[in-house]
Amino acid sequence: MYAVIKTGGKQYKVAGGDLIKIEKITGDEGSEVVFNEVLALGETIGSPLVSGASVKGQVVKQAKDKKVIIFKKKRRHNYRRKNGHRQEITLVKITDIVGKTASKPKVAKASASEAAGE
């Protein structure tokens, strides 16, 4: 089963056992974190959230992402600016997805006589 969660202004599709890299959230390594903003759970799509659903995870590591270089230049004006940025991230291992999932609608199979058009 999978879920779509929202955190840090972004959406992530997660399943049990996944390791995701998200923007920094509070919590020490090894602590449990709960995501309550679940947008979809399996085939159930919330409007805007799925009621009663949550995703539990465990903080694996607090770190910084790789450096992104920002370079600005204007031709023929002797203007060059170089800047770098390292975003703080949190690695989270998804441990559990909690919530009711609606069963798939059952489609009645047509019998052979109905299929033949009798």
Secondary structure, 3 states (H helix, E strand, C coil): CEEEEEECCEEEEEECCCEEEEECCCCCCCCEEEECCEEEECCEECCCCCCCCEEEEEEEEEEECCCEEEEEEECCCCEEEEEEECCEEEEEEEEEEECCCCCCCCCCCCCHHHHCCC
